Amino acid sequence: MPKTILACAGALLLSTAGLALAQGAPAVGVTVVPAGQTAPGVAPAPTPPAPPAPAPAQAAQAAPAPAAAPTTPAPAAGGAAAAAPAAPAGEAQQAAAEAPPAGGMQLDAHPSADSAANGNAGQPTGTNGMFVDAAGNPTYNISAEGADWFTWRGYKKFGANCLQCHGPDGAGSSFAPNLAESLQRINYFDFAGIIVSGQQNKWHPVNSIMPAWGEDPNVMCSLDAIYVYLRGRSDGVIGRGEPKPHVKNKEAQDAEYACLGQ
């Protein structure tokens, strides 16, 4: 009986010690290592490689390059400014068309036929110092001193012989055409022929009658002067009204008086 009790007590003691060991009591010869540390004499476990970074789903697109700033041309050598751009061809042609003829006076857009063909620059080489163009046709000369004698005299003689039908300054009326416009179509010789011989139904299809003045000295003695004045009106060089004071031409005045029998 006592042996049985002693055997049971020993078994109970062993069971209790084993239970304590199983619940975490340190066993003899066993080294307890805290978490995160390596036991002495034991190589640390290799660190697993970091997983590769995930590749982007789509490559980023390159940003567009910024627009280049406008380049300012470098100044010419010596600091001189660059030349201004040339005017367009159309403007250059228009400027050339509006430029006054060499040695002459500024024409309007629709000059007389003679000025359109020969220009209006004249030289006083005609009869009694009359100005004539390159083709020898009578023309005017307007300067700061005034109109030449023939231009002024033509205005006076037109007023005395032609104004009644052709209106003041040759601007036309209900009886006869605008002579400033007529001279855009006819030259000096056409004009002289109409004055000498007259014409009928040319301006108006029914009742336009231009008398023949070929035997009237009041007209024929001043025919060139009248043409000179009207040519200036047709060219737009002479305005309405009496031209500025003329430079007296006694030789031409004496020739007119002689033609009139005075």
Order of alpha helices (4+ residues) and beta strands (2+ residues): alpha-alpha-alpha-beta-beta-alpha-alpha-alpha-alpha-beta-beta-alpha-alpha-alpha
